[in-house]
Amino acid sequence: MKKFYVSYLEKANAFSHKNFWKGVVTAMIKAVIFDMDGVLIDTEKHYYAAWQQAAREAGFPFTGEHALMLRSCDAKVAQKQMQEIFGESFDYYAIRERRRELVKQRLEQYGLEKKPGIDEILAFLHEKGLKTAVATATPIELAKEHLTKIGVYELFDQVVSAKQVEKGKPAPDVYLFACEQIGRKPEECIAVEDSPNGILAAYRAGCKPVMVPDLTPPDEEIKKLLFACVQDLTGLAELV
């Protein structure tokens, strides 16, 4: 009986301690910064298909695995990765331009689809008085256009693009820029991502990376970098 009682107290104290620190961390959070593609808008599936088609049209044995490597990836980094795999004849920028054409066609055909929970979580964060921003790899004007089409652009305090900074994801630049624009320190910000490149960028910036898996779940290395992993956007409510 005594052994059980001690064990119970240890568990209770551990639970209380854990919840105490969770409360401290939650109190520190003053903003949420979102990636766009794959987090707010269900577009990654179109990039996934279009990258493969564009590269295969150019004559390369490009697979879905290669397409996943390019999610939110800086152009120079992506070019180097693809040429290491396929050789210097892989014209990354030409293939990317064809991919853009294909994505545009697919969006015209299928339309822009919101990810589950976007309206609910933005309303919740606004009610809590937290700042919100978007930090995307997509060019700024296209990002604003897409966010406007799904009716959420005006709900963000700032929208920034990796094209506005020196280096794109997985470098931290775009997250640091977003933090500056909303007047919050990185450690006060949750960064919501769906891709490894995005998680790396958020982690390197000093933000608290939260993954909402889209095309793939986090692997063991990415799990080590996460503040949390939630099933959909509504799960963020438990973190703030």
N, C-alpha and C positions, 0 to 999 in steps of 0.2 A: 504493500500500500504506500509506504514511504517513497519507494523508488518511483512509483507512478506519479505521486504528488510532486516530487522534485522535477520529474520529466515534464509534467504539465506546466509547472511554473517557468521552466526554462523556455518552453515553446511560447508561452504567453508573453514573457519578457522580450523574446526575440521578435515576436509579432509586433509588440508595442514599439520597440526600437525601430523596426523597419518602417512602420507607419509614421513615426515621428520624423524620420529623415525624409520620407516621401513628402510629408507636409512641408518641410523646410525647402526642398527642391522645388515643389510646386509653387511656393510663395515667391520664389526667385524668377519664375517665368513671366515675362512681360510682353512677349510677342510670339507669333507663329508665322514662319516663312514657308511657303509652299513651292515645290516644283510644280510645273504645269502639266506637261505631257505624261500620262500614266498615273497622275495623282489627282488633278482636277478634271482633266478631260481624257476620255478613253481613246487616245490616239496612238499609243505605242504599238498596238496591233497593226496599224496601217504602216508605220515606219518599218516594222518587222518584215512585213510582206514586200514593201517597196524596195528596201535595201537589197533583198535577195533577187528580186526581178531585175533591178538595175544592174547589179554586178554580174548576173548570169547573162544578161544581154551583151555585156562587155566581154564575155568569154571566160569568166572566172568561176571555179567550182565553189561558189559562196553558199554557205549554209545558214540555218537559223542561229546556230551558235555564234557565228561571226556577226550577225545582225545584233545579237544581244550585247556584244562587246561595245557596240557603238552608241548605246543609249546614253544621251546627255554628254557625250564625249567631245572634248575640245578638238577642233579640226586638225591641228598639227599633230596632236597625240594620236588621233584616229588614223591619219595618213601614215604615220610611222608604223603603227601596229599592222595595218593592212599590207603595207609594202614588205614588212618583215615576213608576213605569211605568204603573200602571193607574188612578191617580187616588185621591182621598181616600175614595171609596166602597168601596175594597178594605178590608174589615174583617179585618185580619190575625189578630186574636186569635180571632175566631169561626171563621175558616177553619182556623186551626191546631187548634182544638178538634175540628173535624170530621176533620182529618187524623189526630189522635191516635186517634179512634174507628176509622178505617179501618186504621191501622197495627196496632192491637190485634186487629182482625178477621183481618188477614193473618197475624199471628204465631200466632194460634190455629189458623189453617188450615195454615200451612207449618212452624211451629215455629221455634225459634232455631237457627241454624246457626253453628258456629265457623268462623272464617277459618283457612285452612291454616297450619300451623306453630305455632299458639298453645301447645300443650302442650310441644312440643320447645323453643321459645325460653324459656318460663318456667322449665323445668327447667334449661336451660343457664345462665340468668342467676342462678338460685338457687345453682347449683354455683359460679359465679364470685364469689358473695358480694355481688352488686349489689342495691341497693334497687329496688323496682318499685312503680309507682303507676298509677292510672287517673285521667285528667282529662277528663271528658266534659261535653257540653252537656245530657245527659239528667238529669232530676231524680234526686237521690241515691238515694231508696228504690227507684225503678224500675231504676236502674243496678245496685244491689246485688242486686235480684231476678233480673235477667238474668244477671249474672255467676255467681250461685249456681246458676241452672238449667243453665248450661253447665259447672259444676264447677270454676271457677277463682277465685272470690271470695276464698277463704282464701289464695290464692297471692300476693296483693298486700299490700304493707305499708300502703298507703292507697288509698282510693277517694274522689275529690272531684268535685263537680259545679259547673258554672258558675252554677248557681242559688244557690250558697253565697257568691258574691262579687258585687261591685258591677256589673261588666260582663262579659258573656260574650265568647266568641271573635267577632271577631278581636282583641279586646283581650287583653293578656297576663295578666290577673288570675288566671284559673284555674290557669295554669302556675306563676305565682309562689306561689300558695296551696299547690299540690301540693309544690313544692320546700320550702316551710316545714314542711309536715307530715312529710316524710321526712328533714328535716334535711340537705339538700344544696343547694349553690349552683346556680343555673340553668346556669352554664357547665360544671358537672359532669354535667349531665343530657342524655341524648338524649330527644327528644320525638317520638313516632311518630304520624303523622297521614296521613289520606287526602284531605283537602280543603284548598283554598286558605285558607279562613278559619282552619282549625286550624294550618296552616303559619305564617301571619302571626302568630297568637297565640304560638306557640312561639318564633318568631324575635324578636318584640318583647320577650319575657320574658328573652331571652338564653340560651335553651336551644339545643341543636344539633338542628335539625329534620331528621327523616328521613321521607321519604314512601314509603308503600306504596300505590301507586295502586289505587283501587277502581273507581269509575264513570268516572273520567277520568284521563289522564296529566297531569303538571305542564306548564304552559305556560312560555314563555320567562322571564316575570317571576318565577314561582314557583321555577324552576330556580336563579335567582340567590340565593335564600334558603336553599337546601338544603345540609345537611351531607352528605347522601347520599340516593339513591333506590334501593330494593330491591324485588325482584319479590314477595316474600312475607316473612312474619315471620322465617323461618329465616335470611334474609339479614342480620339484625341481629347474628348471631354473629360476622361478620367485622369489625364495627365496634367491638366491645368487647374 
